[in-house]
């Protein structure tokens, strides 16, 4: 993984205002809309969004680490990530029973997404 990419913290370029609510914002991949944010966390070292992809991936929810967020547009209520729909679709499934305290689960997610930032 690139030394400059941090999976679990927002990039400066994201223009993310800590503590502002992202739930309900639309999420836009490099090749189109993928769904809306169902949950978001600003926990130090495990910041992430959970995206409900709706019928796009048969109702599946995916976790996107904060480091995948390219920018946040509060006016349009959109979050832009620098991944394709296919990359997100192939991500590890969101495990509702796991918490981000589960280092194995967190590492699996970080390793998958980190592969795109080498």
C-alpha positions as CSV (number, residue, x, y, z in Angstrom):
1,X,0.0,0.0,0.0
2,X,1.2,3.5,-0.8
3,X,2.8,5.3,2.2
4,X,0.7,8.4,1.3
5,X,-2.7,6.6,1.2
6,X,-4.5,6.2,4.6
7,X,-7.5,4.0,4.3
8,X,-9.2,5.1,7.5
9,X,-8.9,8.9,7.4
10,X,-10.3,11.5,5.0
11,X,-7.8,13.1,2.6
12,X,-7.4,16.9,2.8
13,X,-8.7,17.1,-0.8
14,X,-12.0,15.6,0.4
15,X,-12.8,19.0,2.0
16,X,-14.7,17.0,4.6
17,X,-16.0,18.9,7.6
18,X,-15.6,16.6,10.6
19,X,-18.8,15.9,12.3
20,X,-21.1,17.0,9.4
21,X,-23.6,14.4,8.6
22,X,-23.2,12.4,5.4
23,X,-26.1,10.0,5.9
24,X,-28.4,10.3,2.9
25,X,-25.7,11.8,0.5
26,X,-25.5,10.2,-2.9
27,X,-22.2,8.4,-3.7
28,X,-20.6,8.8,-7.1
29,X,-18.0,6.5,-8.5
30,X,-15.7,7.5,-11.4
31,X,-18.3,6.0,-13.8
32,X,-21.6,6.9,-12.2
33,X,-23.8,6.8,-9.1
34,X,-23.7,3.8,-6.8
35,X,-26.2,4.6,-4.1
36,X,-26.6,6.6,-0.9
37,X,-24.9,6.7,2.4
38,X,-26.7,4.6,5.0
39,X,-24.2,5.2,7.8
40,X,-21.0,7.2,8.3
41,X,-18.4,7.2,11.1
42,X,-15.7,9.8,11.9
43,X,-14.0,7.5,14.4
44,X,-10.3,8.2,14.6
45,X,-8.5,5.5,12.6
46,X,-11.6,3.8,11.3
47,X,-13.6,6.6,9.5
48,X,-15.8,5.2,6.8
49,X,-19.1,5.3,5.0
50,X,-21.6,2.5,4.4
51,X,-23.3,2.7,1.1
52,X,-26.7,1.2,0.3
53,X,-26.3,0.3,-3.3
54,X,-30.0,-0.5,-3.7
55,X,-30.9,-2.5,-6.8
56,X,-27.5,-1.7,-8.4
57,X,-25.9,-4.7,-6.6
58,X,-29.1,-6.4,-5.5
59,X,-29.5,-4.4,-2.3
60,X,-26.0,-5.0,-1.0
61,X,-24.3,-2.6,1.3
62,X,-20.6,-1.8,1.0
63,X,-18.1,-0.2,3.3
64,X,-15.9,2.5,1.8
65,X,-13.0,3.5,3.9
66,X,-12.7,7.3,4.3
67,X,-9.5,7.3,2.2
68,X,-11.4,6.4,-0.9
69,X,-13.3,9.7,-0.7
70,X,-12.0,12.1,-3.3
71,X,-14.3,15.0,-2.3
72,X,-17.5,15.9,-0.5
73,X,-20.0,18.3,-2.0
74,X,-22.3,19.5,0.8
75,X,-24.3,21.7,-1.6
76,X,-25.2,18.9,-3.9
77,X,-25.1,16.3,-1.0
78,X,-22.8,14.1,-3.0
79,X,-19.7,12.2,-2.1
80,X,-17.2,11.4,-4.9
81,X,-14.9,8.4,-4.7
82,X,-12.1,7.6,-7.1
83,X,-13.1,4.0,-7.7
84,X,-15.2,2.4,-10.4
85,X,-18.5,0.7,-9.9
86,X,-16.9,-2.6,-10.7
87,X,-14.1,-2.1,-8.1
88,X,-16.7,-1.3,-5.4
89,X,-19.0,-4.1,-6.5
90,X,-16.1,-6.6,-6.1
91,X,-15.3,-5.3,-2.6
92,X,-15.6,-7.5,0.5
93,X,-19.2,-7.6,1.7
94,X,-20.3,-5.4,4.6
95,X,-20.4,-7.6,7.6
96,X,-23.1,-6.2,10.0
97,X,-21.9,-8.5,12.7
98,X,-18.3,-7.3,12.7
99,X,-17.2,-4.1,14.2
100,X,-14.3,-1.9,13.1
101,X,-12.6,-3.1,16.3
102,X,-12.2,-6.5,14.5
103,X,-8.7,-6.0,13.1
104,X,-9.1,-9.0,10.7
105,X,-12.2,-7.4,9.1
106,X,-10.7,-3.9,9.0
107,X,-7.4,-5.3,7.5
108,X,-9.4,-7.2,4.8
109,X,-11.2,-4.1,3.8
110,X,-8.0,-1.9,3.9
111,X,-6.0,-4.5,1.9
112,X,-8.7,-4.7,-0.8
113,X,-9.0,-1.0,-1.3
114,X,-5.3,-0.4,-0.7
115,X,-4.6,-2.4,-3.8
116,X,-5.9,0.4,-5.9
117,X,-3.6,3.0,-4.3
118,X,-0.2,1.4,-4.7
